[in-house]
Amino acid sequence: MACSSGRASLTRDQDRQLFVDSAGTCLLCQTSLFPTTVGGRSIPIAERAHIVAHSPAGPRRAASRDDVEVDDPANLVLLCPTCHTKVDRAPEEWPAATLVDLKFARAAAVAWIGGLVTFANRADARAAVEAVLSANRDTFEQFGPDEHDGSFPNTEGAVKWRDVVLTEIVPRNELVVSIVELNRSLATDADRRAASQLRAHTRDLAAKHRGDPLLAPAKRFPAAVEGIFSERSQ
């Protein structure tokens, strides 16, 4: 499906690259863009959404440069129908710069692991997941709050952490979830539960650092994620 603000004209290769860069999930909520029905059939629900609207009166168009190439692949993101509606109905909460940052952070996370692929065995899948988790641990140690009281030495540190969460931690968490989803034949029930818990945690984490209101306390990082594709989760 295309953006309701104007249909994007993409070549087949450009369209495929959008899906590669998104890891097959919605940019915002990490929902699979190919959910499976009870009968086992995969249903494509991806919507190719304009960051800056195709229509001159559309979302984020007035606040953007006049020379923006609205149908360029760089101006498109893949969203589920719910998130597409959300960003277009509340463009002031989802400015173009935010969507661009999220788009490139996701693509960078996918490229960082060498492209999201299916793996031949659990050991290879585990190695990929561990590489991503290790990078997040390193990032937390470098930029995160004090592990005892959650404080930062100064305001600049807190602001930097917010940015790092949205551009590095969240995309890597999404990447782990996507690895499990694309390698379901290798995943155990425990792996899938851990991935589901990580998805919920990541949604809360992203919302908290964007300043969105939370209806309940944010979910903590699930310890079970550390065991995804490991021997103990078999």
C-alpha positions in Angstrom: 0.0 0.0 0.0 1.1 3.6 -0.6 0.9 6.7 1.4 -2.6 8.2 1.5 -0.9 11.6 0.8 0.2 10.5 -2.6 1.4 7.3 -4.3 5.1 6.7 -4.3 6.7 5.5 -7.6 9.5 3.1 -6.8 11.4 0.7 -8.8 11.3 -2.9 -7.7 14.9 -2.6 -6.4 14.1 0.5 -4.5 11.0 -1.1 -2.9 13.0 -4.1 -1.9 15.7 -1.9 -0.3 13.0 -0.2 1.8 12.1 -3.6 3.3 15.7 -4.6 3.8 16.5 -1.3 5.6 13.4 -1.7 7.8 14.1 -5.3 8.8 10.6 -6.3 7.8 9.0 -4.4 10.7 7.2 -1.1 11.3 9.6 1.6 12.0 7.8 2.8 15.1 6.1 -0.1 16.9 8.3 -2.9 15.6 5.2 -5.0 14.5 6.0 -7.5 11.8 4.8 -6.2 8.4 4.0 -9.8 7.4 1.8 -11.1 10.2 0.7 -14.7 10.0 -2.9 -15.7 10.2 -4.2 -18.6 12.2 -4.2 -20.7 9.0 -0.5 -20.0 8.5 -0.9 -17.5 5.7 1.4 -14.4 5.6 -0.4 -11.1 5.1 1.6 -8.0 3.9 0.4 -4.9 5.8 3.2 -2.5 5.1 2.4 1.1 4.1 4.9 3.2 2.3 4.6 6.4 4.2 6.0 9.8 3.1 8.1 11.6 5.7 7.3 14.9 4.0 3.9 14.6 2.4 3.4 14.3 -1.4 0.6 16.8 -1.2 1.5 20.5 -0.7 -1.0 20.6 2.2 -0.1 17.3 3.7 1.7 16.4 6.9 5.2 18.0 7.5 5.2 19.6 4.0 4.8 23.2 5.1 7.8 22.9 7.5 10.1 21.4 4.9 12.3 22.8 2.2 10.7 23.6 -1.1 13.2 21.4 -3.0 12.5 18.2 -1.1 12.2 15.2 -3.4 9.0 13.8 -1.9 9.0 10.6 -3.9 12.7 9.8 -3.4 13.1 6.6 -1.4 14.9 8.6 1.3 11.6 10.3 2.0 9.7 7.1 2.5 9.4 4.8 5.6 7.6 1.5 6.1 4.9 1.7 8.7 2.0 -0.5 9.9 -1.5 1.0 9.2 -1.9 2.2 12.8 1.4 4.0 13.0 0.9 5.5 9.6 -2.3 7.1 10.7 -0.8 8.2 14.0 2.2 10.1 12.4 0.0 11.8 9.7 -2.7 12.9 12.1 -0.2 14.3 14.6 2.6 15.6 12.4 3.7 18.1 15.1 4.5 15.1 17.4 6.3 13.4 14.5 8.4 16.0 12.7 10.3 15.1 9.6 13.7 15.2 11.4 12.5 12.6 14.0 11.3 10.2 11.3 14.5 10.7 9.3 16.6 9.9 12.3 14.7 6.8 13.1 14.8 5.6 9.5 18.6 5.9 9.3 19.2 4.5 12.8 17.2 1.4 11.8 19.0 1.0 8.5 22.4 1.5 10.3 21.5 -1.2 12.8 20.6 -3.6 10.0 23.8 -2.8 8.1 25.8 -3.1 11.2 25.0 -6.8 11.5 25.6 -7.3 7.8 22.0 -7.3 6.7 19.2 -9.2 8.4 19.2 -12.7 7.1 18.0 -16.2 8.1 20.6 -18.4 9.7 21.4 -22.1 9.2 21.5 -23.0 12.8 20.9 -21.7 16.3 24.6 -21.2 17.0 24.9 -18.7 14.1 21.7 -16.9 15.2 23.0 -16.8 18.8 26.2 -15.2 17.6 24.3 -12.5 15.7 22.0 -11.7 18.7 25.0 -11.7 21.2 26.8 -9.2 18.9 23.8 -6.8 19.1 23.3 -7.2 22.8 27.0 -6.7 23.4 27.0 -3.4 21.5 24.0 -2.2 23.6 25.9 -3.2 26.8 28.9 -1.2 25.7 26.7 1.8 24.8 25.0 1.7 28.2 28.4 1.6 30.0 29.6 4.6 28.0 26.5 6.8 28.0 24.0 5.3 30.4 22.9 6.6 33.9 24.5 5.5 37.1 23.5 1.9 37.7 22.8 2.6 41.4 20.6 5.7 41.4 19.9 6.3 37.7 21.4 9.8 37.8 23.6 11.6 35.3 26.6 13.9 36.1 25.0 16.8 34.2 22.1 17.8 31.9 24.2 17.2 28.8 24.7 13.6 29.8 21.0 13.1 30.2 20.3 14.6 26.8 23.0 12.5 25.1 21.6 9.4 26.7 18.1 10.2 25.3 19.5 10.6 21.8 21.6 7.4 22.1 18.6 5.4 23.3 16.5 6.5 20.3 19.3 6.1 17.6 21.2 3.1 18.9 19.6 1.2 21.8 16.1 1.0 20.3 17.1 0.1 16.8 19.4 -2.7 18.1 16.6 -4.0 20.3 14.3 -4.0 17.2 17.0 -5.9 15.4 17.1 -8.7 17.9 13.3 -9.0 17.7 13.5 -9.1 13.9 16.2 -11.8 14.0 13.9 -14.0 16.0 10.9 -13.3 13.8 12.8 -14.1 10.6 14.3 -17.3 12.1 11.2 -18.7 13.7 12.1 -22.2 12.6 15.1 -22.1 14.9 13.4 -20.3 17.7 11.9 -22.1 20.8 8.8 -21.0 22.6 11.1 -19.4 25.2 13.0 -17.5 22.5 9.7 -16.2 21.0 8.4 -15.1 24.5 11.6 -13.3 25.2 11.4 -11.5 21.8 7.8 -10.5 22.6 8.9 -9.2 26.0 11.7 -7.2 24.4 9.3 -5.7 21.8 7.1 -4.5 24.7 10.1 -3.1 26.6 11.4 -1.4 23.5 8.1 0.3 22.8 8.0 1.7 26.3 11.7 2.7 26.2 11.2 4.6 22.9 8.0 6.3 24.2 9.7 7.3 27.4 12.7 8.9 25.7 10.5 10.6 23.1 8.5 12.1 26.0 5.3 10.3 25.1 2.8 9.7 28.0 2.9 6.2 29.4 -0.3 4.6 30.6 1.6 2.3 33.0 5.1 2.0 34.4 7.6 1.2 31.7 8.5 -2.4 31.3 12.1 -3.3 32.4 14.6 -5.0 30.2 13.6 -8.7 30.2 16.4 -10.9 31.6 15.2 -13.7 29.3 16.5 -11.8 26.3 20.1 -12.7 27.3 19.3 -16.3 26.6 17.7 -16.0 23.1 19.0 -18.8 20.9 21.3 -20.0 23.7 21.6 -23.6 24.9 19.6 -22.9 28.0 16.5 -21.7 26.0 16.3 -25.0 24.1 
